Amino acid sequence: MEIEQTDADRLLGLEKLFASDEPIEFSRSQPFEQEHDLHSKDRREKFLLDIERGDRKRARLKFQTRARRTIVLARIDIDGKPHRNLDNYPHRPGERFTGVHIHLYREGFDDRVAFLPEDLPGFRIPAGVLDVDWLLAFFDFCNIIDPPAIQTVF
């Protein structure tokens, strides 16, 4: 499914709330996958938040926000498998990304275009070094407000 860029930008900019106030259980070392329901303040739009810590075969840590169940609006990969940006997209064409980088929906390219956090004026690089600090920075970037408590487990 493809949407116009203006619609994707609008959806990313909407304030999003968690549908549940249950704490987020965040493992610092064990693989896990979570899907959390979000909605816009006016409840007209629904979103999904995925939080995943992979094993050695997948991205070490991934957070992503989806609209309309399948459209990835934004995704942050932390220490995932290195990959290259598309050659036919004007932002950093063919550049190899490692470490922390952010994928954004781009019309005609879906979420296959990567950006460094410092390339995005709206992304505030966290002062802390913990994975949870990056999660909170991602919440801020995606306009996810009033998140539930985050319980860190080892």
Disulfide bonds with the S-S distance in Angstrom:
none
